Amino acid sequence: MVPVPLIINERTYRDGIDITPTEFYTMLRSTKKMPTTSASSPTPYLQAFENASHSARSILCLTEPAKFSAMFNSARTAVDMAKNTLQDVTIEVIECTTAAAGQGLVALAAARAAMLDNSLEEVKRIVGNVMSKVNLFAALDTLHYLARSGRVPQAAALVNTILNLKPVFTLNHAEPHTVGLPRTMKSALDRMLKLMDTAVKKGQQLHVAVMHADAIEEAVILKDRITSQFECKEIYITEFTPVMGVHTGPGLVGAAFYGEENP
């Protein structure tokens, strides 16, 4: 994992190393100045490639979509840099078509395939297959932070505040879309479960990652409802990464998932 820098009150933190999600969301609720993110430079990627090369001759790097961050370009630059020092190692970078917990599910699938001694080409094929099947739905508690970050107009945030909406959005193939505007988080969870039911084929087993931004109670409720409604091969609860939480704010709850045929 290559950390992305977070800048909070003029101090830089490495996501997942210098600050935990819980610490971050506590600071986010109280800080007056909007935190920002800084793209990872090629150097941490090069270091990660060098570390991985000690135990592998082939390396596959998954990054967020290039339209969301500069991580993909930084990783590609690191590959060029590695040609001088890691001449016997094959390194490839894939721009993931999903993000957050969706990207996590893709990474887990890739790791499982690699542990079975599959070739790099076979792992890439599996990654492409999983990416094409991953769905992600999430509900925002507020548009306040998106407005502060400049991602949505202030007027939209004002309307959201007046109506107390909990926008539900999806992120498929690197394109975010709003798919519901419920008034309560309970209604938002209902909406996400209906969307999941539509996306899942009969008889499929699900790989699921429930994500939350300082909203563990709602995440547990969503996890319990998913396990009671669907057959899950694996299901996790994970905290929404601060690098994305900078824009969404605390209170986000959602789920990433994909189905596979029950053998």
C-alpha positions, 0 to 999 in steps of 0.5 A, a space after each residue: 500500500 502506498 499512502 497518500 498525503 493529507 494536509 491538515 492545518 498546515 501539517 502533512 500526514 500519511 494516510 494509514 500511517 501517521 493518522 487513523 480514519 477515526 482521528 481524521 474524522 474527529 479533526 475534520 469535524 472541528 477544523 475550520 480550514 478545509 483539509 486537502 490531499 496531495 498526490 503521492 509522488 513516484 518515490 513511494 511507488 518506487 520504494 514499494 516496487 523495490 520491496 515487492 521485488 524481494 519476493 516476486 518477479 512480477 508486480 501488479 499495481 492498482 491505482 484509483 482512476 486517473 480522473 480522480 487523482 494523480 496516483 496512476 501517473 505517479 505509479 507509471 513514472 515509478 515504473 519508468 524509474 524502476 527500469 534502471 534498478 529492477 531490470 529483471 522485474 516485470 511491473 504493470 499498473 492498472 487504472 482501477 475502474 472503481 475506488 474505495 472499498 470497491 478497489 479493495 475488493 479488486 485488490 483482494 481478488 488479485 492477491 488471492 489469484 497471485 497466491 495461487 501462483 497464477 501468471 501475471 497475465 492471468 491475474 490481470 484477466 481476473 482483475 479485469 473480470 472483477 472490476 467489470 462486476 463491482 458495484 458501489 453504492 453509498 449515502 452521504 450524510 451531508 453535502 457540506 464537505 463537497 461544497 467546501 472542497 469545490 466539488 458541488 455548488 454551495 447552492 446545492 449544499 444549501 438545498 441539501 441542508 434545508 431538505 435534510 437529504 441523504 444523497 445516494 450515489 454510485 461509482 461504476 466504471 469511474 463515473 459517479 452518479 446520484 441514484 437517490 435523494 432520500 430524507 433519512 439515513 434509514 431510507 438511504 439504506 433501504 434504497 441501497 439494498 434495493 439497488 443491490 437486489 437489482 444488481 445481484 443475479 439469483 443464486 449468486 454469492 457476494 463479496 461485500 465490503 461495507 464502508 463508513 466514515 465515522 458511522 459504525 452503527 449505521 455500517 453494522 446495521 447495513 452489514 446485518 441487513 445485507 447478510 440477512 438478505 443475500 448469501 455472502 461469501 465474504 463481508 467486511 466492515 471498513 472505514 472510508 479512507 480519509 483521502 476520499 473522506 476529505 471530500 465526502 465528510 463524516 457520516 458516509 455509509 455504503 457498500 461495494 460488492 460483486 457476485 459470482 455463481 455459486 459452485 
